[in-house]
Amino acid sequence: MRGDERTAKVLVCGHLGAGKTTYVHSLSQIAPVSTEEVMTHASTGVDHVTLPEKATTTVAMDFGRLSLSDSLVLYLFGAPGQERFFPILQDLAIGALGALVLVDTRRLADTYPILQLVEDLRLPYAVAVNTFAEAPAVTDERLREVMALAAGTPLVRCDARNRSSSRDALIALVHHLLTFTPEPAQ
């Protein structure tokens, strides 16, 4: 960085195993900062993981950087998805323009606490359904219904492993942020 760039911050959140780390890594133009740790027996009964291939988890954050132009840099902050780490998510949300909430349709119920927290933080957000081969196909209408998404909340599909797909989800969020009219303060 030269030091004269403007910066913006976006929060990437979602439940455990939704693909947040993969998402940040797919877009970052720098070597991402990652706090992935091996899951141990100490988390048994605390972190409810039903995915046999899930062996690591984010314990603080993922961080990536993306230059949008010569003068504008976007910082991506990936938050851990477990409820015990919600205070970290709340801290990472400070100064964020909005949030991209990643969802895995195999565990939609795990998404509800994250959505509630993002709404409580009054962050504008978009929902990106991360594609997993063994995930059930759910229509957008059904997803909007079960997640109680407002009509104006963007809902997109993405493959967090794919840079262009991840970029398209980010574009949906940015478009939403540019057209978002916040509710009046209470």
N, C-alpha and C positions, 0 to 999 in steps of 0.2 A: 504494500500500500504506500501511496505517496504522502498521505496525511491530510489531503484536502477533499477526500471523498465524503459523500453523505452516506449514512448507514441507516438500515432499517432492520427490524428484528421480527421473525416469525417463529411461533411456537409449533412444534410438531408433537402431537400427543396421541394417545390411544391406549387401549388396554395392553396388558402383557402379551407379547407375541404377535402384535398387530403389524409389525414391520417398520417401526420407527427408525431404528438404527440403520437398517438397510436403506430406507428412504433417504436419510441424511447423507449416507455414504454415496448413494447414486448421484446426488446433485452437487456435492461439495467439490470445489476446485482446488482445495487444499487437502492435505492429509487430515481427515476429520479427527477431532478429539473424541474419544469414546471411553466410557467407563463400564464396559462390558465385563462382567465377572462370571465365573463358573457358578452355577446353582449347586448348592450343597444340601445335605440332609437337614441343615439348620432351617432351611426355608420350607420344609415339609409342614403342611398344615397352615402355613402363613401365605405362601404364594401358591395359588391353586392352578397348577399347570396340567392340562390334559393332552398336551402335545408331546409325544415321545421324543421328537427330534429337538425339542427346546432344551438346550444345555446351558445357555448363558442368559444373563439379564442385565439391563442397564441399572446401575445403582446411584447415579447422580445425573448425568446428562450425556447427550451427544451434541457435538458442535461442528457446524460446517459453515463455509463461506462461499458465496456465489456472487460474482460481479455481474450486475445487470447492465451496466454501461461503464464507461471510463470514470464516471463520477458518482455512481451509485452501487453500493455493496449491500447485499442481503446476508444477514446472519441467520442461520437455522439452528434453533435450539430444540433438541429432542429430549422430551421428558420421560422419566420412568413411568410405567403404567400401573404399578401396584398402588392400592389405596394407602399403604404405609408410607409411600413416597409422595403423596399429594402435597405436603408442605414444600417440597422441592419444585413441583410443578407450579405451585402458586408463586414461588420466588422467580422462577424462570419466566413467568407470564408478565412480570413487571417490565413495562416499556415495549411489549410486543404489540405490533399493529393488529395481529389476529392469529388464529390458530388453524392448522390443518389437522383434523381428527381422522386418524387411520382406523379402519374397521376391518375385522375378519368375520365373515358371515358364519363361521363355525361357532363363534362365541359372541353373538350379538348382545346377550345379557351383560357381558363384561364391559360393554361400551357405555351403558347407561350412567354409571357413576362419573365417568370422564365427561360425557356430555353435560351432565348436571353441573360439574365443577366449572367447565368452560363457560356455561351460561351464568353461573353465579359470579364469575370473574368479569362478566359483561364484555367478553371478547367476541368480536365478530368471528365466525368460523365457517369453514367448508368441510364437508365429510368426503373422504376418499376411501372407497371400498377397495382394499388391497386384494388382488386376485391370488388365490391359492388353488392348486389343482384339485384338491379334494374338498373344497368348500362348496356348500350347496348354492345353487343358482337361486337368487332372490330378486324379484323385480324391484325396480326403483320405487314404484308405488307402495309395495309392501314394506320396503326399507323405510321410506318416509313415514309410513303409518306406525311401525313398531318403534321407531326412534323418535316419534312425535316431532319431526322436523318442520319448522316453519316453511311456508311456501317459497320464501326467498332464499333459503339456505341452500347453497350449491351442494349437489350430490353427484360425485363423479366416480368412475372406476379407474384404478391404476394398478400397475405392476411396479412395486417399489424397487425391484431389481433393475428396472429399465429406466435409463436416464430420461429419454424423451417422454415416457409415460408419467414419470415423476414430475417432470417439467410441466406437463399439461395440467396435472392436479394443482401445482403451484400457481399456474396461470389462472385457473378457476378461482382460487382463493384471492389472488391479487385483483382480479376483475370484480369480485364481490366487495373487496375492501374499497375499491374506487367508487362503487355505486351504493355502498351501505349508508343508510341514514340511521344513526343511533336513536334509541328511544330517549325521550326527555328524562333528565335526571329527576329522581323522586325525592 
